[in-house]
């Protein structure tokens, strides 16, 4: 192979105003990378959602070209049903496919959409889409044995299932466990596999922001000064930065290292009911007007007179 190896550390929902400003002093390892390299805000896709964002970044395609617009997408061209986007939804070559055609090996850990784990020239650990019932979560399948040995009986955590309903104490503890175990596996595999391209995506940042933003941001409508999780961002980012630093020590010295995210985050101070707006503009018509908040699937829609709906 010509040139140095490349390592990508993906922080799902890594947010510029936190990393580059509010928490810059809490992430010395990440900060050292941009101080001796380059950094800046990275534009996401529209819509800025995890699955299509990573798939687009790694294929160079738009959501329209991939036909992936969110976590769930139209199952077909009819009006009924949604399906979850998976690795099978991506039918365009991604970075590791192109490298594999040139005889180069890739090592992927948690890169969405990574379930089911599709074959590649190299090794792959599935992503947060992996269900508890999954028969296998690695390619090749025997890679799982190495992961289980490294974790010494601890479960490899792909995500925090139902994180919005788990309770904040549970989620906060799980964040640290999930991140610690993912980076432990990463350090082991980067040292034992002959890779040319390495990529890890950590979901902890995304789950942290979803669950705890209102406890950290003084401008959030639900913020309460002195609450239990007021330092949640600082505490987790400090921990995450330590894990990044230990991974950097395990990477080759001549490795080109990229830290990137797929989208950012901010406080939610309201929302838009798109179907209500469409109905108000005359684009969405009903046989019978809903008499209150109604799931679109249960609304009696006049399809012949409807122009647009969501």
For each residue, the residues with C-beta under 8 A, 3 or more apart:
1: 5 103 104 196
2:
3:
4: 252 254 255 256
5: 1 195 196 197 198 252 254 255 256
6: 196 197 198 255 256 257 258
7: 190 197 198 199 251 255 256 257 258
8: 197 198 199 200 257 258 259 260
9: 199 200 202 244 247 257 258 259 260
10: 14 54 110 111 199 200 201 202 259 260 261 262
11: 14 19 201 202 205 240 259 260 261
12: 50 54 112 201 202 203 204 205 206 261 262
13: 50 205 206 208 209 210 261 262 263 264 265
14: 10 11 18 19 205 259 260 261 264
15: 18 19 205 209 261 264 265 266
16: 19 20 21 41 264
17: 20 21 22 264 266
18: 14 15 21 22 23 233 237
19: 11 14 15 16 23 24 27 30 237
20: 16 17 24 34 39 41
21: 16 17 18 24
22: 17 18 233
23: 18 19 26 27 233 234 237
24: 19 20 21 27 31
25: 28 31
26: 23 234 237 238 241
27: 19 23 24 30 31 237 238 240 241 244
28: 25 31 32 241 245
29: 32 33 241 242 244 245 248
30: 19 27 33 34 241 244 259
31: 24 25 27 28 34 35
32: 28 29 35 36
33: 29 30 36 37 39 248 257 259
34: 20 30 31 37 38 39
35: 31 32
36: 32 33
37: 33 34
38: 34
39: 20 33 34
40:
41: 16 20
42: 260 261
43:
44: 48 53 262 263 264
45: 48 52 53 56 62 63
46: 63
47: 52 63 69 70
48: 44 45 53 262 263 264
49: 52 53 69 70 71 263
50: 12 13 53 54 71 112 206 262 263
51: 54 55 68 70 71 85 89 112 113 129
52: 45 47 49 55 56 63 66 68 69 70 85
53: 44 45 48 49 50 56 57 262 263
54: 10 12 50 51 57 58 111 112 113 201 262
55: 51 52 58 59 61 66 68 89 90 94 112 113
56: 45 52 53 59 60 61 62 63 66
57: 53 54 260 262
58: 54 55 94 95 96 111
59: 55 56 66 90 92 93 94 95
60: 56
61: 55 56 65 66 92
62: 45 56 65 66
63: 45 46 47 52 56 66 67 68 69
64: 67
65: 61 62 92
66: 52 55 56 59 61 62 63 89 90 91 92
67: 63 64 73 89
68: 51 52 55 63 73 85 89 90
69: 47 49 52 63 73
70: 47 49 51 52 73 85
71: 49 50 51 84 85
72: 82 83 84 85
73: 67 68 69 70 82 83 85 89
74: 77 81 82 83
75: 78 80 81 82 83
76: 81
77: 74
78: 75 81
79: 303
80: 75
81: 74 75 76 78
82: 72 73 74 75
83: 72 73 74 75
84: 71 72 129
85: 51 52 68 70 71 72 73 89 113
86: 89 113 115 116 129
87: 90 113 114 115 116 117 118 129
88: 116 118
89: 51 55 66 67 68 73 85 86 113
90: 55 59 66 68 87 94 113
91: 66
92: 59 61 65 66
93: 59 97 98
94: 55 58 59 90 97 98
95: 58 59 98 99 106 197 199
96: 58 99 100 106 108 120 121 122 197
97: 93 94 100 101 120
98: 93 94 95 101 102
99: 95 96 102 104 105 106 121 196 197
100: 96 97 103 104 105 106 120 121 122
101: 97 98
102: 98 99
103: 1 100 121
104: 1 99 100 121 196 197
105: 99 100 121 122 123 193 194 195 196 197
106: 95 96 99 100 120 121 122 123 124 195 196 197 198 199
107: 122 123 124 189 190 193 195 197 198 199
108: 96 111 114 120 122 123 124 125 198 199 200
109: 124 125 182 185 186 189 199 200 201
110: 10 114 125 126 127 128 158 182 200 201 202 203
111: 10 54 58 108 114 124 127 199 200 201
112: 12 50 51 54 55 127 128 129 201
113: 51 54 55 85 86 87 89 90 127 129
114: 87 108 110 111 117 124 125 126 127 129 130
115: 86 87 126 127 129 130 131 134 137
116: 86 87 88 126 134 136
117: 87 114 124 125 126 136 137 138 139
118: 87 88 124 139
119: 139
120: 96 97 100 106 108 124 139
121: 96 99 100 103 104 105 106
122: 96 100 105 106 107 108 193 195 197
123: 105 106 107 108 138 139 140 143 189 193 195
124: 106 107 108 109 111 114 117 118 120 138 139 143
125: 108 109 110 114 117 137 138 143 147 156 185 189
126: 110 114 115 116 117 129 130 134 137 138 158
127: 110 111 112 113 114 115 130 158 201 203
128: 110 112 158 159 203
129: 51 84 86 87 112 113 114 115 126 158
130: 114 115 126 127 134 137 158 159
131: 115 134
132: 161
133:
134: 115 116 126 130 131 137
135:
136: 116 117 139 141 144
137: 115 117 125 126 130 134 144 156 158
138: 117 123 124 125 126 141 142 143 144 147
139: 117 118 119 120 123 124 136 143
140: 123 143
141: 136 138 144
142: 138 145 146
143: 123 124 125 138 139 140 146 147
144: 136 137 138 141 147 148
145: 142 148 149
146: 142 143 149 150 188 189 192
147: 125 138 143 144 150 151 156 185
148: 144 145 151 153 156
149: 145 146 152
150: 146 147 184 185 188
151: 147 148 154 155 156 181 184 185
152: 149
153: 148
154: 151 181
155: 151 181
156: 125 137 147 148 151 181 182 185
157: 160 174 177 178 181 182
158: 110 126 127 128 129 130 137 178 203
159: 128 130 163 178 203 207
160: 157 163 166 170 171 174 175 178 207
161: 132 166
162: 165 166
163: 159 160 166 171 174 207 210 211
164: 210 211
165: 162
166: 160 161 162 163 170 171 174
167: 170 171
168: 171 172 211 212 215 228 229
169: 172 173
170: 160 166 167 173 174
171: 160 163 166 167 168 174 175 207 211
172: 168 169 175 176 212 229 232
173: 169 170 176 177
174: 157 160 163 166 170 171 177 178
175: 160 171 172 178 179 204 207 208 236
176: 172 173 179 180 204 236 239
177: 157 173 174 180 181
178: 157 158 159 160 174 175 181 182 203 204
179: 175 176 182 183 202 204 236 239 240 243
180: 176 177 183 184 239 243
181: 151 154 155 156 157 177 178 184 185
182: 109 110 156 157 178 179 185 186 200 202
183: 179 180 186 187 200 202 243 244 246 247
184: 150 151 180 181 187 188
185: 109 125 147 150 151 156 181 182 188 189
186: 109 182 183 189 190 200 247 250
187: 183 184 190 191 246 247 250
188: 146 150 184 185 191 192
189: 107 109 123 125 146 185 186 192 193
190: 7 107 186 187 193 195 198 247 250 251
191: 187 188 250
192: 146 188 189
193: 105 107 122 123 189 190
194: 105
195: 5 105 106 107 122 123 190 198
196: 1 5 6 99 104 105 106
197: 5 6 7 8 95 96 99 104 105 106 107 122
198: 5 6 7 8 106 107 108 190 195 251
199: 7 8 9 10 95 106 107 108 109 111
200: 8 9 10 108 109 110 111 182 183 186 247
201: 10 11 12 54 109 110 111 112 127
202: 9 10 11 12 110 179 182 183 205 240
203: 12 110 127 128 158 159 178 206 207
204: 12 175 176 178 179 207 208 236 240
205: 11 12 13 14 15 202 208 209 236 240 261
206: 12 13 50 203 209 210 265
207: 159 160 163 171 175 203 204 210 211
208: 13 175 204 205 211 212 232 233 236
209: 13 15 205 206 212 213 265
210: 13 163 164 206 207 213 265
211: 163 164 168 171 207 208
212: 168 172 208 209 215 216 229 232 233
213: 209 210 216 217 220 265 266 267 268
214: 217 220 221 222 223 267
215: 168 212 223 224 227 228 229 230 232
216: 212 213 220 223 229 230 231 232 233
217: 213 214 220 223 267
218: 223 225
219: 223 267
220: 213 214 216 217 223 267 269
221: 214 267 269
222: 214
223: 214 215 216 217 218 219 220 227
224: 215 227
225: 218 230
226: 230
227: 215 223 224 230
228: 168 215
229: 168 172 212 215 216 232
230: 215 216 225 226 227
231: 216 234 235
232: 172 208 212 215 216 229 235 236
233: 18 22 23 208 212 216 236 237
234: 23 26 231 237 238
235: 231 232 238 239
236: 175 176 179 204 205 208 232 233 239 240
237: 18 19 23 26 27 233 234 240 241
238: 26 27 234 235 241 242
239: 176 179 180 235 236 242 243
240: 11 27 179 202 204 205 236 237 243 244
241: 26 27 28 29 30 237 238 244 245
242: 29 238 239 245 246
243: 179 180 183 239 240 246 247
244: 9 27 29 30 183 240 241 247 248 259
245: 28 29 241 242 248 249
246: 183 187 242 243 249 250
247: 9 183 186 187 190 200 243 244 250 251
248: 29 33 244 245 251 257
249: 245 246
250: 186 187 190 191 246 247
251: 7 190 198 247 248 255 257
252: 4 5 255
253:
254: 4 5
255: 4 5 6 7 251 252
256: 4 5 6 7
257: 6 7 8 9 33 248 251
258: 6 7 8 9
259: 8 9 10 11 14 30 33 244
260: 8 9 10 11 14 42 57
261: 10 11 12 13 14 15 42 205 264
262: 10 12 13 44 48 50 53 54 57
263: 13 44 48 49 50 53
264: 13 14 15 16 17 44 48 261
265: 13 15 206 209 210 213
266: 15 17 213
267: 213 214 217 219 220 221
268: 213 271
269: 220 221
270:
271: 268
272: 277
273: 276 277
274: 277 278 310
275: 278 279 284 296 299 309 310
276: 273 279 280
277: 272 273 274 280 281
278: 274 275 281 283 284 308 309 310
279: 275 276 282 283 284 285 286
280: 276 277
281: 277 278
282: 279 285 307
283: 278 279 306 307 308 309
284: 275 278 279 301 306 307 308 309
285: 279 282 301 302 305 306
286: 279 289 290 299 300 301 302
287: 300 301 302
288: 300
289: 286
290: 286 293 294 299
291: 294
292:
293: 290
294: 290 291 298 299
295: 298 299
296: 275 299 301 309 310
297:
298: 294 295
299: 275 286 290 294 295 296
300: 286 287 288
301: 284 285 286 287 296 306 309
302: 285 286 287 305 306
303: 79 306
304:
305: 285 302
306: 283 284 285 301 302 303 309
307: 282 283 284
308: 278 283 284
309: 275 278 283 284 296 301 306
310: 274 275 278 296
